[in-house]
Amino acid sequence: MKRIILALTLLSMVAALGCSKAYYASMEKIGYDKREILADRVENAQESQEDAKEQFANALERYKSVVDFDGGELEDKYDILNGEYETSEAMADDVRDRIASVEDVADALFDEWSEEITQYSSAKLRRASQKKLTATKRRYGSLLKAMKKASSKMDPVLAAFKDQVLYLKHNLNAKAIAALEGELGTIRSDVESLIKEMEKSIAEADEFIKTLE
């Protein structure tokens, strides 16, 4: 319990400072090194992508329900679609923030690791550590590429959702619904592509975490 309280206190202090270096130093003082922080952040990014994947799939279903409109208040349909767009946008922002936090600690870890390799007096151990660093960076590179590719797939979906929300807002009539229907195929394809890339990224995260264990 005392350790948790100390951790929270240090975290609040570092948050006020807004300095990653100070944050990592504080965490190491209570027993959490950069490798552990990286593993945690990759897991958090993975969970964020899982949530986003589900949200975009749900948003697509909601979009379909609006397209299949058969009576009722069109304004209600707009509210539903707008709500899904805003939630999807928030999820996308969270995914991007999580990826940025992974990059931050990974850069710090690899810089520290590279510097410490030069401190070995044993050539054998130095080579072994360098080999491990190279392998870890290679796996991390694959992970980061997958995460960013999946993240980029969110943009066209969000743009399409926003277009439809705005169009429906300004044209609350049956013709507007017909126009939305014409875009359904493209949006469905974009969402399916997004989900596919998210799943690849999530799998890459699993593999990367294994290399840190």
Secondary structure as UniProt FT lines:
FT   HELIX           2..17
FT   HELIX           20..29
FT   TURN            30..31
FT   HELIX           34..67
FT   HELIX           74..117
FT   TURN            118..119
FT   HELIX           123..152
FT   HELIX           154..170
FT   HELIX           174..212
//
